[in-house]
Amino acid sequence: MAIITHQKTVIEDNWDKVCDEANLSEIDRKLFWHRQFLNPYALEELEGITQGCNIMP
C-alpha cells in the first residue's frame, strides 16, 4: 500500500509539470485525469487511497 500511496503522491505533485512538458491542452489534461491516471475505480478496494482523488489539480 505504501508504494501505491507514493505513486499517487508523485503523480499529483507532478501532474501540471508533465502535462506542460507534453504540451497537453486543458481538454486533454481533463480527459486523462482520473481516466488514465488515478482512476478511482482501480483503487476502490484500497481504503484511504481514493480520498482526494476526485479533485482536478
C-alpha positions as CSV (number, residue, x, y, z in Angstrom):
1,M,0.0,0.0,0.0
2,A,2.9,2.4,0.6
3,I,4.0,2.0,-3.0
4,I,0.6,2.9,-4.3
5,T,0.4,5.9,-1.9
6,H,3.8,7.1,-3.1
7,Q,2.8,6.7,-6.8
8,K,-0.4,8.7,-6.2
9,T,1.5,11.5,-4.5
10,V,4.2,11.6,-7.2
11,I,1.5,11.8,-10.0
12,E,-0.4,14.5,-8.2
13,D,2.7,16.5,-7.4
14,N,4.0,16.4,-10.9
15,W,0.8,16.4,-13.0
16,D,1.0,20.0,-14.2
17,K,4.7,19.9,-15.0
18,V,4.4,16.7,-17.0
19,C,1.3,18.0,-18.9
20,D,3.2,21.2,-19.7
21,E,6.2,19.3,-21.0
22,A,3.9,17.1,-23.2
23,N,2.1,20.3,-24.4
24,L,-1.3,18.8,-23.5
25,S,-4.3,21.1,-23.9
26,E,-6.6,21.8,-21.0
27,I,-9.1,19.4,-22.6
28,D,-6.6,16.6,-22.9
29,R,-5.5,17.1,-19.2
30,K,-9.1,16.8,-18.1
31,L,-9.6,13.7,-20.2
32,F,-6.5,11.9,-18.8
33,W,-7.1,12.9,-15.2
34,H,-8.9,10.1,-13.4
35,R,-9.4,8.2,-16.5
36,Q,-5.9,7.1,-17.5
37,F,-4.2,8.3,-14.3
38,L,-5.6,7.8,-10.7
39,N,-8.8,6.2,-11.8
40,P,-10.7,5.9,-8.5
41,Y,-12.4,2.7,-9.7
42,A,-9.0,1.0,-10.0
43,L,-8.2,1.8,-6.4
44,E,-11.7,1.4,-4.8
45,E,-10.8,-1.7,-2.7
46,L,-7.9,0.2,-1.0
47,E,-9.0,2.1,2.0
48,G,-7.8,5.7,2.2
49,I,-6.1,5.8,-1.2
50,T,-9.0,7.2,-3.1
51,Q,-9.6,10.0,-0.7
52,G,-9.0,13.3,-2.5
53,C,-8.8,11.6,-5.9
54,N,-11.8,13.4,-7.3
55,I,-10.4,16.9,-7.5
56,M,-8.6,18.2,-10.6
57,P,-5.2,19.6,-9.6
